[in-house]
Amino acid sequence: MTTFDKREQGFETKFVHDEELMFKATARSNKLLGLWAASQLGLSGDAATSYATALVTDHLESQTMDEILDKVSGDLAARGVAREQVAARLQECLHQALQQLEADK
């Protein structure tokens, strides 16, 4: 194996690791956001867990951050929660999820 091959393999390994980390962080942050949104909606227990889980698992492969924001913002609009508040909360959840994943190492 040449130096170039080793370098290429190293980049590929890092890419796979980074993608896996972002997938896990996104799923965890969506669940955290779902639990927060559920509490804003007055849900608790199994209903809150189901809401959060659905936010993570619905359209798992094709879901974007905008779709998550649209869903949660739509659900919370009647409660007077603005999309900007949901977006800020999502950023906090992503930061928290990355910290949790780093601590799990």
Order of alpha helices (4+ residues) and beta strands (2+ residues): alpha-alpha-alpha-alpha
